[in-house]
Amino acid sequence: MDNGQVWSYFDTATRAASTEIMGSIGTIQLPWQPAHGQLIVHGAEIIRGADHIDLLGNGKPFSILRREQQMDRRILDGMLTATMPVEGLRVGDIVHLTFSVTLKDPTLGGNMQTAAALMFDPFRTQFARTRFLWPEETHIAWKAHAEGLAPKPVITGGFSELSFTMPLAKQREIPGDAPLRFQHLPIIEASSFRNWAEVAAVMAPLYETDGLIQPDGTIAKEVARIMAAESDPLKRAALALQLVQEKIRYQLMGMDAGNYVPQTPVQTWDLRYGDCKAKTLLLLAMLKLMDIDAEPVLANITLGGLVPDRLPSAAAFDHVLVRATIGSDTLWLDGTGSGSRLGDIHDTPNFGYVLPVRAQGADLIRIVPRADARAMVTARIAFDASAGINLPTPFRMIATVRGATTGMLRAMSAQGSKEDLEQGLSKIVTGFIPDATIGMQQLKFDDAGGTATVEATGLAYLDWKKDSDRLKSALDTVTPGIAFAPDRARPAWREIPVSVGSTSTSDIQTEIRLPGQAAGFAIEGDQALQGVFAGVSVDRKAHLANGIVMTDIRVRSMPAEIAASAIPEERKRIAAVQGRQLSIVAPADYPPLWDEVAQAKRANRLAPIIAIFTKRIADKPENSSHYTDRAWFFDRVFERKQAIADLTRALDIDPTVATYLQRSGIYFDLGENAKAMADAKTAYAIDPASTEAISRLATIQAEQGDRAGAIALLQERIDIGGKSEVGLLLAKAQIEADGGNTEAALATIDAAIVQMPGNAVLLNGRCWLKGTRKMALDTALKDCTKAIELSDEPTQPLDSRAMVYYRLERYEDALADLEAALQIDPNLSSSLFLRGIIRKHLGQAGLSQSDMLAARTTYPRVDRDYEKYGIAF
């Protein structure tokens, strides 16, 4: 480091220890910035044993490439790259390279700054050394951001030399949620700047605005227009910021002297693009014409919290913006932002510490964060679940966004394809309503508010889950998602605070119209909640009235720290709130799907749902998934023939295995075995590896009398093994038992259990086999009970054990298991059927008839299946 120039010399030797490493070092690539210095290649050779093969003396020079590798991020940095293939390189060779890169930036006023990466154990290298040299009389400060590295400069031949070898000792680990000031950049840096004031002063001339705007020029006219429109300085500043953000697109210009030198305002206006420097200078010049006190400030977008720990240098920053003062208000105005309006003028960026650029110098100041005045996202969502909570729920959503999302949508709307825009809007909709089936969506912009509004209608699938024998659906996704699990178990970490929160705001209002005027429904959890949890401020209200559940959730998140001593209490507060989850609770006697569908049909409540599916088909009749979606719904509401019609249309467009199997399954349920077989065969022909196709084909084949062929088909796939083996083994045993060979069926399952002991599915299969065939009922009970104990959701083994109890004529025990199974799955046709049989035995005719209707509605061939077991209604 001498006379304002940083000369970096590199001497590297890399062994091609493998073909992978040989591929990575097989082309030499040396980048540099010619506007600020030179690239000097001193030597390039291959070392092979005692031989040194010169790569520079073969008459093949380096190729010079200009690669704007960050063009997609709108960055032009003017970097060149010298490249040369390493010809003749072999595994085991060493590529030895020596080169220098010089850097002298006149904008730094003779100052110098540089940094080198640090390597720590377990980084593998035989030898690494870093040296800094500078004239003895030159002031150079240095700082190593690593523990245990404290080299001392020595004077050698009039130069100060700082030298150390690597890799360094492994560094103390810091928890990832620690504030930035506890983190360390893995670098050693050196700088001739004595303090931050010198950095501020050397940058100040670059942002002088005097004479930059011509009195009769276009920019002056824009300023005059703003001043004529508004007399309030705040409103003028907001309009100036809006103009810079919207009229000048972002483009980083790092070429020539562009690393630190901004374009002039006239250049920026004429080009209609500029980077943060250019936008800041333009905005400063406009504000000065408006007599608004303003100055540039240097910032680091992602590492602002680390700046106070850095050496004073311009390299500590990667951004610049405007700090304006109007009355008692301090405003942070960023020309590279998007969609800022008067309502946002007091918002603060999350940049931590910044440096005001002043001719007299300045010290670092901290931007004190404030919550955004306007929500980044506002949404109003209305759900109509009046047809039933087990059915798709029509919704209407209006979501308004601002900031970068608005800019993205504007660009997509103006330049993207129709498909790109649809996908972008769909991502926004599904961000609020996961897995939504979208019927309509449209986009509107509000220039005055700087916002974009997405309107959408469609179908939602509200998540109702069984909890303590009641169906519940969460109303608040915010508080359950607050993550706070800091690890401070290590003694060295116990005093480190936790960094939480980020700058984000949202206002979400929802309403859900419930079935039957919400009779029997209730809200569970805190209907009113206010508090700050791990940096997230939540204001939540909910109430149920006139058959509608209303929620209003306002979230304000800001960066914050939680002291180590406060961690236990914060954990308790968050756990307490999350333990009282806000939910809708359905009545204990809420009807199962088959009954819910019957009621909805009588009241014609399915029509709005069908209309949305139908509109999607009308909008895109060539899209097969729109037909399969409606087919799924028709099948769910037991309109199976309509489902088949839609699946047939879908197959005409896109004949897939899944669709053939879906139609085959419905044909099979309806007893149309020939058609079911045809579809299963087609699916199998398309994908012979499909386990579902094999199982379906074998089942129908066996029903039609070819049990040997069905078993052979299954056995061929069973012999391959894999995750599907258990299901195929049980299908084989079922076919063997249906053919009267119960001993073979039992042997099939017994052999599988020997190979997979403790498999709950196999144990249940053996219990079911014994129960349906009325054999070994004592051991059947043991199998079922063990399967129940091993199952996370014991619906099937409970149903199987009920069958065994029925065979033993222990009807009360059977009913108890059936009730337990139906509590988990109220639509389980086998349990409904068997309960109907038992109730008939007990003389409960009305209840029995109801169960049989439910079982047959849910599964039309249930009677036929149970006739095989000698059980008939």
N, C-alpha and C positions, 0 to 999 in steps of 0.2 A: 504494500500500500504506500504509494509515493506520488506526490505532486498531483493529487486529485484523481489518480488512476489506480484501479484495482487490477492487478495482474494475477490471474489464477493459473497455476501450473499443475498439471495432472500427470502422474506416472502410474499406470495401472498394468497389472499382469493377471489375466484370467485364464484358468485352465478349462479346456473343453472336456470335462470329466464324463460327459454322457452325450448322447445324440441330442437330447433336449437342450442342454446347455450350449452345445455346438450350434444349434439352430438359433439360439438367442444372441450369440456373439458373432455369428457368421457374417454379419454386415455391420461395419463401423458406422455409427451415426453421431455426428458432433454438431449440436445446435449452437448458434450464437446470434447476436444482434448487431449487424454491421453498422448501424447508425451510431453505436456507442463504443465500438471497439473492433478488435481483430481476432481471428482464429488462426493460430500458428501451430501447424503439425510438425513436431520435431522428429518423430520417428514412429514407424509402425512395422512390426515384424512378427513372424511366427517363430517360436522357440520349440524345437523338436530335438530333445536330447541335447547334444552338444552343438547342433546346427542352429544358426540364426538366419531365417529366410526373410530378406528385406521386401516389404510390401510396397515401398515407395519407389524402388528403383526399377520396377518392371515397365515403366512408361505408361501406366494406366492411372491417371490422376483421379482425385476425388470428384464426384459429381456434386453440384450445388443445387439444392432443391429449396424452393420456397413453399413451406407447408403452413397454411393457416389452420392448425389443428383444432382451434377453438371457434371456427367459423360458425358452427351451429349455436354457439353461445353469443354470437354477434361480437366477436373479439378479433381484431386484426392487430397482431403484435409485431409484424415485420421480421419475424425470426427466419433465419436461413439455416439449412442443415447440410453439412458436408457428409456425403455418404460414399462408402467404398466396400464392395464385397471382399471378404477374406478368402481368396482363391486357394484351393488345395488344403483347406483346414481339415484335420483329422481328429478323431477322439484321442485325448491324451495330450494334444498340442497346447501350447500357451500362447495367447495373443497378448503381445506386449505393446503398449501404446503410450506415447508421451506427446502432450499438446498443451497449449496455453490459450486462454481466452482473456482478452483485456476489456476493461469497461471504464469509460470516463464520461460522466454525464455533466455537461456544463451547467445544467440548471441547479446543481447542488452547490454552486459557488466555491468549488475547490474542495468540498468535503468528500469523504469516502465512507462507504458502508458495504459490508459483505457479511456472509454467513456460510457456515459449513455444517453439513449433517454429522450427527454423532451416531456411532454404532455401539450397541451394548450386547453383552452376553444374552442369549446364546447365538448371536450373529457369527457365522462361520467365516473366518479369514485367517490366513497365516500371519499376515502383517498389514497394518494400516497406520499411517501417521498423518497428522495435520500440522502444518506450520504456518504461522502468521509472521510476516516480516514488515517492518516499517522503519524509516529513519529515526535515529535516536531522539532527534529534536522535535519530531512530529508528535502531536497529541493523538493517541489512539486509545480508546477505551475498549475493553473486551468483557464478554460475559458468557460463561458456559451454563446453559440451562440443564444442569445435571448434578446430581449429588456425588461427592467424592472426587470431582475433577477440579483441581486447584493448581494448575501449572503457573510458574512464575516466569515472566520475561527475563531474558538474559541479554546483555549487550555483547554483540559480536561484530567487529569491523564497522562500527558506527551505526549498526542496525539493532533495533530491539527484536528479539526473536521469542516467539511463544510456540512451544512444541509439545505434543503429547501423542502417545500411541493408543491404538484401539484394537479390539473392542474394549469398552469400559465395563466396569462391574454392573451387573444387573441392577436396575433402579428399583427403588421402593415402589410398590404398587399403590396406586391411588384409586379409590372407588370412582366408578364412572359418573356417579351423580354428585360428585364434589363440585363446588364452585370453580370457575375457570382459574381463579388465582392460585388454586392448589395444584393445577396441572402444570406440566412443563413441556415446552417445545423441545424436540430432540435436536437442538442446534447449539452451536457456539457462534456468537456474532461479534463483530468488531465495527467500531464507528469512530469517526473523527469529531462528531458533534459532541459538545460538552454538556448540553442540556436541551430540554424540549424547547426552550425559548429560541435557541439557534435554529432548530428545525422550522419553527413557526416563521421566523424572520426570513429564512432563505426562500421559503415558499411564497411569502407575501407579494413580491413583485409580479408573480404570475397571475395574480387575481386583482391587480389594479384595474379599475373600470373607467378611469378618466379618458374621455375621447373615443371610447370604443363604440359608442352608438352615435351614428350620424344624426344631427338634429332633424333632418328632413327625410330620414330613411324609414324603411318599413317597420323596423323594431320600434322606433320612436313613435310612429303612428299607432302601433299596437298599445304602447304605454299610454298615449294620449286617449285612446278609446277607452281603456280601463278606467283612467282617472276621470273621464267625463261621465262614465256610467256609475261610478261609486265614489263617495267621499270618505267612507270609513276605511282607514288604513288596513284593518284586518281583511275586509272584503277585497281590497285592491291586491293584497298579498296573495289571497286565495286564488284570485283570477290570474295573477301572474304565474303562480305555480301550476295552475291548470293548463295554461297555454304552453309552458315549457314541457310538461308531461305529455300533452296530447299532440302538439304540433311538431315535436322533435322526437323522432324514434331513437332508440338506444343503439349505439354502435361504438364499441371501444376502439379508439385509435391509438395504438401503442407504437406506431412506426415513427421513424425519424426521432424527433425529440418528444414524441407524444406520450412517453411514460409519465411525465410530470407536467408538460406544457399543454394547456388547453387550447382548442381552437378559439378564434375570436368570435364574439357574438354574431358578427355579420357572416362569417364563414358557416357557423352553425345554422343560422337561419336560411342561408342560401342552399346549403346541402340538405337541410331538413333531417340531419342526424348528428348525433354527438354522444360522447360518453359522459360519465359523472362530472369530469372536469369541465367539459364544454357546457353542459347543462347548468352547472353551478355558476360559471362565469356569466352566462346569459341571464340567469335569474338575478344574480347580484347586480348586474348593470341595470336591469329593469327596476329593481327595488330602489337603487340609488336615485334614479330619475323620479321616483315617487316620494323621495325624501324619507324612506324607511331605513332605519338603522339595520345593517346586515353585514355579516362577515362569513367567509368560508371556514369550515372546520374539517380537519382530517379525521377519518374514522377507519376502524377495522370491522368489517361486516360480521365476521364470525368469531373473532378472537379479541373483541374489545375489552373483555375482562382481564386479558393478559397484558395489555399495553403498559400499565404502570410497572410491570416486572421486566419490560424490555429495555434495551439500551436506547437512548434517544437517537432516532434516525428516521428518515422518511420511509424506510422499508418496513416500519412497524404498521403502516397504514395501506389500505387498498381501496379507499373510497373517500369522496369528499362531498359535502352537502352544505346547505346554508343555515346559519343561525341568525334569526332575525329577532329584534326586540321592538315591540310596539307597546308603549306604556309600561305596565308591569308584567306583560306577557313575554315569555321566551318561546320562540317558535323554531321547530326543527323542520326545515323544508327541503325535501329530497326530490330533485328534478327527475331522477330515474324511477320514481314511484309511479303509481298508476291510479287514476280515478279519484285523486284528492279533491275535496271540495271544502267550502267554508266550515261545514260541520266537523271536518277532520283536522282543522288547522292547529289544534292544540295536541294532537296525537304525538307520541314520542317513539322514535325508532329504538330497537333493542341493541344499541351499539356500545353500551358500557362507557368507556372513557374515550374522549375525543380531544383534539388539539385545535384551538382557535388559531387561525392563520393571521398574524398581525406583524406589521413592520417592526414594532418595538419588542416583539416576542411575546410568548404566553406559555402558561403551564397547562398540563392536562386538567380537564374538567370532566365530571361524570354527568351523563344524561340521567336525570331522575325519572324513572318510568312512570307514565300515567296510563290509566286504562283508556282504550279507544272510546271516543265519544259516541261513535256510531258502530253498531254491530257489523262485523264483516259479513255475517249471514243472518238473514231474517226469513223465517219460513212459517207458513200457515198451512196445516194439513188437516183435511177433514176425511174421516173414514166412515163408511156406512156398513156396519156389520149387522144390520137389522135382519138379514136373511139367515144369519147363523154364524157362530164363531168358528165353526169347523169348515167353513166355506171361504173361497176367495172373497176379499173385502174390497168393494169399489172405493177409490180414493180420488180426491182432488187436491193438488198441491200447488201453492204459489210460493216460490223461493226467490228472494232478492239477494244478490251478492254484490260486493264492491271490491275495489282494489285490483290485485293482479288477476283474479279470476275473471273480472269484467274485461280486462285487456285481452286475456286469452280467448274469451268468447267472441270479442269483436274481431280479432284476427281470424278466428275459425269461421265466423260468419261471412267475412269479406273474401277470404282467400281459400278456405277449405272446401272440400266437396260436400254435397248434401249428406253423404254417408258419414263423413268425419264429424259434421255438426251433430247429426243424430246420436252418434256414439258419445260425443262430448256431453250433450244434454242428458243422455241416459246415465252417464256416470254421476252427474249431479243428482238426478232423481234417486238412483239406487243408493247414493250416499245417505239419503234420508230414509229411504224405504228399501231395505235390502231385498233382493230377488223379486222386485216389482215386475209385473207384466204391464208394460206401458202401452196404453191405447192411443194417447195423443200427447204431444209435447210441442211447445212453441217458445220462442225467445223474443223478448222485447228489451230495448235499451232506453234509458232515461238519461239524456245528456245533462240535464240540469242537476240531477243527483249523482251522476257518475256511476250509475248502477246498471246491472242487467237482471232481468226478471225471467225466471223459467216457470212456465205454467205446464202442468201435466195432469192427466187423468189416467186411470188404469186400475189394476187389481193388486192388492197387497195380500200378504200371507202372514197375518199376525201370529206371533209365536205364543200359543197357549200350551202350557205344560202342567202336568199333574203334580200337585204338591199337597201332601196331607189330605189326599182324596178330593181335592178341589182343583178345578182348572184355573190357572192364573196366567196373566199376561202383564209383562213389565211395562210401566208407563214412562220410566225415566232411564235413559241409556247413559246419562252423564255421570251421576255419582257412582254407579257400578264400575264405570271405566276409569275412575281416578286411581292411578297406580301409585302406591307409596310403600315400598318395601326396601328401604335402605339397609345395607349391610354395614354395621359398625362393630362387628364382633371382635375384629382384631384390635389389640391394645393401641396400635399406632393410629387407628382410625377413629377412636372414640371421641375425639374432640373436633372432628371435621364436620362442618354443617352439610346440609343437603340442599342442592340446587333444585328448585321446582318451578313449574309454570313456564308459560311462554305467552307471547302477546297474541291473544285471540279472543274474539267476542262473538256471541251468537244469541239470538232470540228465537225460540221455537215454540209455537202454539199448536196444539193438536186438539181435535175433538173426535170422539168415537161414539157413533150412534149404536146402541146395543139392542139385541133382540128383545121383543116383548116389553118395550118401554123400560128395560133394565130391571124388571121385577126380580128381586132376589140377588142382584149384583151388588157388590160393595167395593169400596176402595180400601186397600190395606197399605199401611205405612204412613209416613209423615206427609199430610196433605199440604202443609205449609213448612217450608224449610229455607232458612237463610244462614249463610256462613261461608267461611273461606276454608277450603280443605286442600292441603298440599298446593297452595298457590292458586287454586281455582275457586273463584267466588260464585256461589250458586244461590239464585233466588227462584224458588220453585213454589208454584201454587197448583192445586188440583181440587176439583169438586165434581160431584155427580148430581145432575138435576135434569128433569124432563127427559129421561132416557138417554142422556148424553154425558159422557165423561169429558171434562175439559181440563187440559193441562197448559201451563204457561211456565216455561223454563228459560231463565236468563242466565247466561254464563259469561263471566269476565275473568280471563286468565292473564296473570302478569308474572314476569320473572320475580322470584323471591328466594329467600334462604330460610331454612328452618334449622335453628341451633341444635347441636347434637343433644343437648340436655332436654330439648323439647320433643325429640323423636318419639319416645314412648307415649306421651300424651296425644300427639298427632295421630299415631297409629290407632289408639283407642277411639278417638273422635271419628276417624274415617271408617273403622270397623263397625262402630255403632250405627252410623248413617247407612252403610252398605247392608247391615243386618236388618234394617227396617226398609227394605226395598219397596218403592211405590209401585203398586200393582192393582189391576182389576181382578176381583175374585168372582168367579161364576157361581151360581147357586149349586148346592150339593146335588140337587135333583135335575141339573141341566140335562136335556135330552141327548142321547147319543146320536151319531151322524145319521143313521137310517131314519130316526124319528124327526130329527131336525130337518132333513131333506123333505120328508113327507109334509111337514108343516109349511115349509117354504114353498113347495109346489102348490099347496092349497091356497096360499095367499099370493101366488104369482110373484114371489120375491126373487126368483132366479132370473127373471127377464133382464134386469139391469146388468147382471154378471155376464149372461150370454151375449148381450148386446156389445159389450166391450171386446169379447173374443171375436165376435162376428165382424166388428169394425176393423180389427187388425187384419183379418183375412181380406176384407174388401180393399183395404189400403195397399196390401202387398199379397195379392193372390198367388204369386209365384214362390212364396216363402213356405216351405213345407212345415216348419216348426210352428207356424200359426195354426195349422190344422191339427197337429199333434197336441198343442196346448189345449185347444177346445175339446179334442177327443179325451184328454185326461180329465177335464172337468165333467164331460158327459158321463164318463165311466164312474167318476166319484159320486155323481148324483143318480147313478143306476139307470141312466139312459144309454144302455149299451149298444143298441142298434144305431143310434146317432153317432156314438163314438166310432163304431165300425165304418160308417160312411165317411167320417173325417179322416180316419186312418187310411182308407182306400184312396182318398184324394192326395194325401201326403205321399203315399207310395208311388202314385203316378208321377209326382214331381221328383222325389228323392227316395229310391228304394233302399232303405237301410235295414240292417239286422235288427236294431232296437224296435223299429216300427213294425216289422213283420212279427216279431215276438209279442209285441203289445197287442196286435190284432189277433194273433193266435191264441193268446191268453183269454181274450174276451170271447172268441168263438168257443173255446173249451168250456168256459163258465156257462155258456148258453147251451152246451150239449151238442154243438155242431162240430163233431170230431173230425169229419172229413176236411172241412175248411181249416180247422185248427192244425191238422196234420200237414196240409199243403203249405201253409205259412211257415210252420216249423221246419219243414224240409227245405224251403227256400232260404230261410235264415241259416240253416246248417250248411247249405251249399255255398253261401256267400262267405261264411266264417266257420269252418269246421272246428275251430278251437273254442268256440263259444260254449261255455259250460251251460248257460241257460238254454241255448238251442238244443244241446245234447239231452239235457234233462227233460225238456218239454217233449222232444221227439220220442224219447224212450217211454215216457208216461203214456202218450197217446198210442204209440205202437203196441204197448202192453194191453191197453184197453181194447184194442182191436183184435187181440188174440195172439199177437206175435211176441210172447214174453221172452222167448229165447233170444230173438233178435234184439229186443230192448235191453236185455241184460248184457249181451255181447257189446252193444254200443256203449253202455255205461262202463263196462269193465275195461274197454280199450282206453278210456279217458282216466279211469281210476288208476290204472297201472302207471300212468305218467306222474301221478302225485300232484302236490301243490295245495294251495289254500282251499280249492273247491272240492277236495277229496271227500270230506265229511258229508257234505250234502249229496254227493253222488252215491256214496255208500248207503246212505239212508234211502235214497230213491231205489237203489237196487234191492234192498231188503223189503221195501214196500211192495215192489213188483213180485218178488219171490213169495211173500205172504199172500198177496192177492191171488196168486196162482195155486194156493193151497200148500205150499212148501214152507210152513212156518219154521221147521227145524233149520232149513237152509238160511232163512231170513235171520233167525236168532244167531246162527253161527257167523253170518256176515258181520253183524254188529258186535258180537263177542270178540271176534278177531280184531276188529278196529279198536275196541276199548283196551285190549291188551297192548296195542301199539300206542294208544293215546289215553292212558288212564287219567281220570279226572276231567275228561272232556264233557262239559255239561250238555252239549247238544247230542252227543252220542248216548249219554245216560238217559236223557229224555226220550230219544228215539227207541231205546230198548224198553223203557217203561211203557211207551205208547204201543209198541208192538205187542207186548204181553197183555196190556189192558184191552186193546181192540180185539185180540184173538182169544181172550179169556184163558190165559195160561200163566202159570207161575206167578200168581197175583201177590204172594207174600214178598217175593224178591222184587216184583215190579214196584211196590210201595217204597222199598229201600232205594231203588234207582231214582224214582221221582223225587224223593225227599232230598237225596244227595244233589240232584240236578238243581233243585230249588235253592239249596244252600250255596251252590257254586255260581248261580246266575245273578247278574246285575239286575236284570229285568225278567223275573221268573214267570212270565205269562204262560208260555208253552208248557213247562213242567207242571204248573198248577192245573192247567187244563188236562194234562195227561193223568195226573194223580186223581183228578175228579172222575175220569173214566174208570180207573181201577176201583175207586170207592163205589162207583155205580155198579160195577160187576160184583162187588162184595155186598151189594144192597145196603151199604152204609150211606143212605141218601143225604142225611144231614151233613156228614163230612164232605160228601161230594158237592153239595150246594155251597158250603163254606169256601171250598177251593174255587168253585166257579165264580162266586161273588168276588173273591180276591183277584182272579184273572180279569174279570170284567171291570174291576176298578182301574186296572192298568190300561186295558184296551176294551172299551165298551162295545166295540164293533167286531169282536172275535166271534166269527160265525159258529165255530165248533162248540164254544162255551155256551152260546145262545141256544144252539140246537139241543145240547145235552141237558141244559137247564129246563128247556121246554119239555123234554121227555120225562125228567124227574118230577117236574111240577104236575104233569099229567098223572103220573103214578100216585102222587100225593093228593089228587083230586082238586088241584088248583087250575081249573079249566081255562079261566080267563087269562091268567098270567101265562099259562102254557101256550095258548094261541098267540099271544103277543110275542113271546120268545120265538116261536116258529116263523111268524111273519118277518121278524127282524133277521133271523138266520137266513131265510130264503131270499130276502131282499139283498142282503149283503153278499151271499154266495149261492146262486141259483141251483147248483148241483149238490147242495149239502145232503139232501135226502138220499141221492144216489150213492154218495160216498159212504154214508152210515149204513145203508142196506148191506154193504159188503161185510159189515161187522155184525150183521144180524140185529140191527137196531132200527126200528121204524116207528113213525109217529102214528 
